[in-house]
Amino acid sequence: MGDSHSGPIPALDKADRSELLRALESSLGSSFSSDPLLPNPNPLIIVISGPSGVGKDAVINKLREAREGLHFVVTATSRAKRAGEVDGKDYYFVTKEEFLSMVERDELLEYALVYGDYKGIPKQQIRDFMGKGFDIVLRVDIQGAQTLRRILGKSAVFIFVVAENEMTMVERLIDRKTESVESLLVRIATAREEVKHVNKFDYVVVNAKGKLENAVKLVDSIIDAEKAKVWQRNAVI
Ligand SMILES: Nc1ncnc2c1ncn2[C@@H]1O[C@H](COP(=O)(O)OP(=O)(O)OP(=O)(O)O)[C@@H](O)[C@H]1O
């Protein structure tokens, strides 16, 4: 502010706003800044987990439509592609050999053998998108969430998605028509154990039958609240 205003501050009802601003600045001895008062919130890593069939993918797919600025990490897997799945979008489909060489090159944040197939999270993808200011969404099973908690600690947000009851969860798995009877039995038995791990998460989201929108809204609000935290999480991969 070049022209110093040393005179009295004009009456609020007489002066126009810019005149008043200049007078206030001059009286305070410094100009008002339009820079943000506080730094932008840190990019978040949001881990979404829960037993098989609770609707993790359904929640994530809706969240994709509901919220901008999120990057949904594409997991690498050695499992066969299901009907309708697209390489590079749903998963990176690789052979077991390719997967193991990624492990050897330390390219994965976390990996595991799940129901006989490898699944892992490529580190570089997370770094790239966090660098661009995106919040990162990871979709992992409970085992993966536990490993990520060990690696990331409190630097990431962990959300546990559940169905409202066991019956609903099993019905969803049956209706999805992707599982054999054997795999259904394994998934159900595993889910019963997995629900006990909820206390290791930061938030729980109930995805009740026909209420997918509510579950998505809650996840959206959790992210908003996390972005508004005074003490920000600070994830480094
Ligand atoms: N709130 C809901 N109400 C009714 N059906 C739902 C709801 N949420 C998800 N579903 C349906 O339940 C089935 C299982 O959901 P989804 O595939 O998203 O589960 P998932 O947790 O990702 O399972 P997995 O871990 O086995 O991949 C899908 O057919 C999905 O459309």
The ligand as an SDF file (V2000), in Angstrom:
LIG
                    3D

 31 33  0  0  0  0  0  0  0  0999 V2000
  -26.4550  -51.0280    0.7510 N   0  0  0  0  0  0  0  0  0  0  0  0
  -26.6280  -52.0590   -0.0820 C   0  0  0  0  0  0  0  0  0  0  0  0
  -27.8580  -52.5670   -0.2740 N   0  0  0  0  0  0  0  0  0  0  0  0
  -28.0600  -53.6030   -1.1010 C   0  0  0  0  0  0  0  0  0  0  0  0
  -27.0980  -54.2360   -1.8100 N   0  0  0  0  0  0  0  0  0  0  0  0
  -25.8410  -53.7800   -1.6700 C   0  0  0  0  0  0  0  0  0  0  0  0
  -25.5300  -52.6770   -0.8010 C   0  0  0  0  0  0  0  0  0  0  0  0
  -24.2000  -52.4630   -0.8550 N   0  0  0  0  0  0  0  0  0  0  0  0
  -23.7050  -53.3760   -1.7130 C   0  0  0  0  0  0  0  0  0  0  0  0
  -24.6690  -54.1760   -2.2190 N   0  0  0  0  0  0  0  0  0  0  0  0
  -24.4950  -55.3070   -3.1580 C   0  0  0  0  0  0  0  0  0  0  0  0
  -23.8580  -56.3640   -2.4380 O   0  0  0  0  0  0  0  0  0  0  0  0
  -22.9450  -57.0860   -3.2610 C   0  0  0  0  0  0  0  0  0  0  0  0
  -21.5700  -57.1020   -2.5990 C   0  0  0  0  0  0  0  0  0  0  0  0
  -21.0570  -55.7830   -2.6210 O   0  0  0  0  0  0  0  0  0  0  0  0
  -19.5460  -55.4910   -3.0360 P   0  0  0  0  0  0  0  0  0  0  0  0
  -19.1170  -56.3190   -4.1920 O   0  0  0  0  0  0  0  0  0  0  0  0
  -19.4220  -54.0200   -3.1200 O   0  0  0  0  0  0  0  0  0  0  0  0
  -18.8420  -56.0410   -1.6980 O   0  0  0  0  0  0  0  0  0  0  0  0
  -17.3130  -56.0520   -1.2880 P   0  0  0  0  0  0  0  0  0  0  0  0
  -17.2770  -55.6900    0.1550 O   0  0  0  0  0  0  0  0  0  0  0  0
  -16.5500  -55.1820   -2.2160 O   0  0  0  0  0  0  0  0  0  0  0  0
  -16.9620  -57.5870   -1.4570 O   0  0  0  0  0  0  0  0  0  0  0  0
  -15.5420  -58.3480   -1.7100 P   0  0  0  0  0  0  0  0  0  0  0  0
  -14.6630  -57.9600   -0.5700 O   0  0  0  0  0  0  0  0  0  0  0  0
  -15.9010  -59.7820   -1.7110 O   0  0  0  0  0  0  0  0  0  0  0  0
  -15.0570  -57.8670   -3.0500 O   0  0  0  0  0  0  0  0  0  0  0  0
  -22.9470  -56.3860   -4.6100 C   0  0  0  0  0  0  0  0  0  0  0  0
  -23.7760  -57.1050   -5.4920 O   0  0  0  0  0  0  0  0  0  0  0  0
  -23.5230  -55.0120   -4.3080 C   0  0  0  0  0  0  0  0  0  0  0  0
  -24.1930  -54.4430   -5.4000 O   0  0  0  0  0  0  0  0  0  0  0  0
  1  2  1  0
  2  3  1  0
  2  7  2  0
  3  4  2  0
  4  5  1  0
  5  6  2  0
  6  7  1  0
  6 10  1  0
  7  8  1  0
  8  9  2  0
  9 10  1  0
 10 11  1  0
 11 12  1  0
 11 30  1  0
 12 13  1  0
 13 14  1  0
 13 28  1  0
 14 15  1  0
 15 16  1  0
 16 17  2  0
 16 18  1  0
 16 19  1  0
 19 20  1  0
 20 21  2  0
 20 22  1  0
 20 23  1  0
 23 24  1  0
 24 25  2  0
 24 26  1  0
 24 27  1  0
 28 29  1  0
 28 30  1  0
 30 31  1  0
M  END
$$$$
